[in-house]
C-alpha cells in the first residue's frame, strides 16, 4: 500500500521523531550529525506549527482529547483512494499494564471453548481489548522451541516478507517493542536496538540503525506463540497476503497462500459458504477497519494426531496435495485433539497494513470432555454442521470415535445435574 499525506505537519513530525530516536540510540553526537537536517526544516516546521495553532483556536479543539490532525487523517483515510494509506502519526497503540501475576511456568493457557449448541457460519468477530492483543502463557517455551526447530528445518517455506510489506513488518516489530516488555516484563527487555529475551538470551535487533539481514517476520515469530500474517491493500481495494510467519498452523502452509488475495485464500481452502455468507462482509470490513478498532475471533477443529505444528494425518507437509482424504479414521477418543485458534485483526497506523495474529490452543479431547457442560455443548454443535462444514472439518474421519465418547461423558455430567438448560453462556470460554 502506498502511503501519502497532504499535511506537511505530519511529515515534519515524522522527521523529528526519527531524529529524536536516532539521538536516543546514538547519543548526543547524533544531534550534531542531524543538526543540518533540522535547520533545513526548521522554518517550515515553525510556519506549519503557527498555521496549526491558528486552526486549533478557530475550531476550539482540545489537544488533550483529539487533535485536528488526527481527525483530518481519519477522515481522509475513510475516503482514501484504495492502496494509498495516509500515515496516522497521532494514533498510538495504548501501552498495556504488566499482566498481573504472569508467570512463565504457572500461567495456564486461556480455556477458549468457542462452540455453541448450534453451529453458525459467520465472521464471529468481537471487539478486542488492547491489553490482550498478544496472549502468552506457560506453553511459550514449547511453542518457541517448535518454531526454532521448524525454521532451522524448513527456512523460508515458513516465513517471508514481500518488498511492499517490508515497512509494515518493521512497524509490527515496533509495536512489539512497546507492547511485549510492558505486558510481559519478566520475559522481554526493551533496548535501544530492539528486544532482549530474558529466558533464551536471544537478542532481537530491528530498530532503525540496528537492523540485520534477518527477515522481520522471522524475528517477530520468535517472540510470540502466534503465527502472523500481513495483508496489504492494492489500488482495487483488494487485500493480499504479502508477509507472514505461518509456522504452527497445522492445516495450511504459507507457501501455498503467499501473494494470494483474501478471497482466494479462503476459496482455495474450501472454506464453507465463503462466497454466500462471508466474502462481501469480510472484504468491506477490511477496507473500513480503523486503527483504533481491533477485533478478535475464535474457531475450532478436531485433529486426529497430536502434532501441533502440522497435522500429519492429512498428509506429509512436504507433499503438494494434502487433505482429509488421506487421513485414516480414528477408532478411539484417545487419538483425538481439540485445536482452537484465537485470531486478532488490527490495522497499523503508519502503513495501514492489516495484521493477523493466529494463536493456537491444543489439548486432548479426553481432557476437554472432563470440563463441566462441554461434552454436550460440543456434541450438539458438531451435530448441526452442514454437509460442507463436515467435509471441511473432516467429520467422517473421527465421528465414530468422538460421538459415542462425548455422549457418554455428557450423560455422566447430566446425571450430576450439569444439563444444557443450566449451562451459563460464557462464549468463547
N, C-alpha and C positions, 0 to 999 in steps of 0.2 A: 504494500500500500504506500502510495506517495503521501508525504506529509508536507503541508504548506500552511502559511499564515499571512494574512494581510495586516496583521498587527505587529509592527516593528518592536513594540514594547516587549512582546513575548520573546522575540529573537534576542534582544539585548539582555533580557533577564536570563535566558538560557546561557548566553555567553558568559555573563558574570558568574552564574552558578558553576559553570565549567572552570572558570579561572579560580574561583574560591576553592573548588575541590582540588585543583592542581596545587594550589598554595598549601592546602592542608596536607596533601600527600608528600610534596617535595620539600616543604619547609619554607622559610622566609625568602630564600634565594629565588624561588619561583616567581615571587611578586615582582622582582626586577625583570625577569625574563618576559613576563606578561604585561609589564607596565606600558609598553608601547601600544599594545592592543587596547588597553583601557583608555589610553589617551585618544586613539582614533575614534573610539565610540563614545567618549565622554560627553561631547557636545550633543550628539544625537540623543543619548540617554537623558540628558538634562531636559532637552526640548520635549521629549516624549513624556517624561515624568510630569512636566508642567501641564501638558495637554491632559494627561490622565487625571491630574489633581483637579483641574477645572471641570472635567467631565463628572468626576465623583460628586463635586459640590452641586453641579447643576441637577444631577439625578438623585442627590441625597442618599447615596448608597453607603452603607456601613461596611468598612473593610473587615470588621470582625466577624461578619456573617458570610457575605457573598460579594466578591469583587465584581466590578464591571467587566473585567477581562474574562473571568470565569463564566459569567452569564453570556457574554458575547461568544465565547468559544463553544459552549454547549449548544447555543442556538445555531451557530454556523455548522457545527458537526451534524446536527439533526437534519439540516437541509444540504449537506455536503454533496459534492459530486463524488460518485462512487469511486473508490480507490484513492481518494485524496483526503486523508485524515488531517485535521488541524491539531497540532500538539496542544494538549491542555497542561500548561505549566503550573496552573494554580491548584489542580487536584493532587492530593497526596493521600496515599493509602493510609488509613488510620494505623498508628503503631499499637500493636497489641500489648496487653499486660502479660507478665510471665504466667504460664499455665500453673495454676495453683497445685502445689504438691506433686508436680510431674516428676516421675522417676523412671529412668531408662530400664530398670529391672522390674518395677512394680506396677506401672500404669498399664492397665489392660486395654486391648482394642475396644472401641465402642461397639456395642451389640446391635448393629444395624440388622433389622429383620424387615426388609422392605417388601412385604407381601400382605395382601388383604384377602378376605374370604372370597372376593370376586376380582378377577384379573381384568385390567383395562389397558388398552394401548393408548398412551398419551405421553407428552413430554415429561410430565410429572415434576416440574421444577418448583422450587421453593426459594424464598429469599435466604441469602446466606449472611450470617454474622461474620464481620471481618475478623474477629478474634479467632474464628475456627476455620480459616482458609486452609491451612495445612495441619493435618492431624498426624501426630507421631505417638508411638506407644512402645511397649516393651518388646515388640517384634521388629523394631527398627533395625537392629543389628542383623537379624536373619534376612530381612529384605535387602539390606545393604550388601551383605555377602553374596546373595543371589545375583544382584546387579553387577558387582565387580567381577564375579566369575563369568557371567554371561558376556559382559563387554570384552573380557580377555579372549573368550572363545569365538564370538561372532562379530565383534567390532561394529563397523558402520551399517551392518544389517539391522541394528537395533536403535541407532540414533542418527541424526543428521539435521543440518540447517541449510536451507536454500539461501542464496545471496539476498533475496528480497525479504527474508525473515531474520537475518543476522542482527539487525538493530533491535528487533523485538526480543530476540533471545537474550541479548545483554540487558535489555530493560527488565526482563523477568529475573535475571540474576540480581539486578539492583533491588528489585522488590524483595527477593530472598534476603539480601544483605540487611535490609531493615527489619523484616519480619522474623526470621528464624532466631537470631540471637536475643531478640526481645521476648519472644514467645517461649523459647527453649534455651535459656542462658546456661544451663548445665551441659549442653551438648555443642553449642556453637559460640564462637567468639568473633566479634566484628573487628576487622583490621583495616589498615589503610589500603591494602591491596585486594581485600575480599573477605573470605571467611575461613576460620580455622575450625576443624572438627576436633573437639576436646577428647573424644573417645578414640578415634582411629589415628589421630595425628595428621590427617590429611590437610594440606594447605591449598585452598582453592583461590587462585589468582584470576580475577576477572574485571577489576576496576580499571577505568581508563588510565593508561600509562603503565599498567602491570599485566596486561593480557598476555596469555600464552597462545600456543597453536592449538590447544585443546578445543574441541567443539563445545560451544557454550551449553548445548543441550545435554551433552555428556556430563559436564560439570554439575549442572542443575540436578540431573537424575541421581547423582551420588549423595545428594543432601537429604532427599525426602524418600518416603516409601511409595509415593505416587509415580505412575507413568505420566508423561507430559506431552502436550501437543500444542502447536501454534497454527492458528488459522488466519490467513491473510486475505483481505478483500481486494478483488480486481475491479476494473473500471466498468464491469457489468453488474456489480453488486454481488458477485458470486465469491464464496469463501473457499479457499484451497488449503489443504494440509501442506504447509511449507517448512515445518520444523517439528521435531519430536524426539522423544526418548521413550519408546514403547518396548519395555524390557520384560515385564511380568504380566503381559496381557492375557495369557492363557489360550485364547482362541483366535487371535489375529496378529498380523505381522506388519510392521511399519513399511517394509519394502514393497508390500502389496498395495498399500494405500497412499504412499508418498506422492505428492503433487496432484492428488485427486480432488475434485470439487466435493463439497459437502454432500450433495445428493448422491454422487457415485459411491462415496464411502459407504453409504447406507444400502444402496441398491445392490452393490457388488457383494455385500454381506447378507443379502436376502432378509433384511430387517422387515418383519411382518407389518403390513399395512402402512409402510412408509409413505408411498405416493398418495394413498387415500386419506390418511389421518395426520401425518406428521410433516410432510415436505413443506407445504406452504407456510404453516405456522412457524416452523423451525427457521426457514430462510428469512422470514420477516423479523423474527426475534434477533437473529444475528445482526442484521442491518441496524436495528433500532437500539440494541443494547448500549447503555451508557456506562461510563467508568464507575459511577457510584452505586450501581445496582447489580452486584454479583449474585449468582444463583447457584443452587446445588440440586442434585437429583440422585436417586439410587436405583439400582436394578439387581437382579439375582439370576443365577444359573445353578444347575446341578451338574457336577463333574464326576466322571466315573473313574478317576485316578487321583492320586494325592500329590501331583506335581504342580506346585504353584506357578512357576514361570511359564510353562507350556503344557497344555493338556495332551499327553501322549496318546490318549485314547482316540483322538480324532486324526491321528496320523503323525508321521515324523515331521518335525519342524523344517527339515531340510528338503522335503519333497514339495513340488509345486502345488499338487492337489491334496487338500485336506478337508475333512468334514465328518459329520456324524456317521455317514455311510460306512466309514472304515472301522468304527468302534464295535467292540464285542459287547453283547448285552450283559449288564450287571446281574448277578444272581443273588447277592446278599446286600443288606443295608450297609455293612461294614466297608463296602467298596465305594460308597457314595460320599461326596463332599459338597458342602454348600459354599458357593462362590458368589460374593456380593461386591458390587462396586459403588463407591461414593464419588460422584463426579462433580467438580466445581467448574464454573464457567464465568469468566470475567474479562473485561476489556482493559487493556493497558492504556494509560492516559497519553503517553508521548507518541507512541507509534500507532495506536488504535488497533493493534492486533488482539485477537481473541485467544485467551489461554484456557486450555482444558487441563485440569488435573484429574487423574483417574486412580483412586486408591482402592486396592483390592483387600477384601476381608475373606478369610478362608478357614473353614473348620469342618470336622466330620459331621455327617448327618446324625450319627448316633449321639453326639454331644448336643447338637442343636435340639433334638427331639426331647431332651430332658427338661427343656425350659417350659415354664407354665404357659399354656394356651397355644404354643407354637405348632404342635403336630396337626391339630385340626385346622388351624388357620392356613398353614402351608398346603395341606392336602386339599382343602376347599379351593384355594387359589389356583393350584395346578389343574384341578378338575374342571375349571372354567376356561382353560386355554382353548382357543380356536385351533383348527387343524394346522393353519400356517404357523402359529406360535409353537405348537407341539413339534412340528418338523424343525423349526429354527432352534429350539432348545433341546432337541434330541430325546424327546419323551419316550419313544419306543425302545430306547436303549436301556432304560432304567425303571420304567413304570412297574414292571412285575416285581421289582425288588423294593421300591420305595412305597408303593401304595399299601400293601399289607402291613408293612412296618409302621408307617405313620398312623394307620387305622388302629393298630394295636396300642401304640403309645397314647393316642387320643382317647381311646376308651378307658385306659388306665387313669388318665387325668380326670376324665368326666366322672368316673366313679368316686373321685375325691372332691367333686363339686366344681371343677375347673371347666365350665361349659362355655360354648360360644356366646351364649346370652350374657354371661358375666364378664366377658373379656373387656378390659379397658382399651380404648383406641389410643395407641401411643405411636402411631406410624411416624417415622420409619423404624421404630425400635420394637 
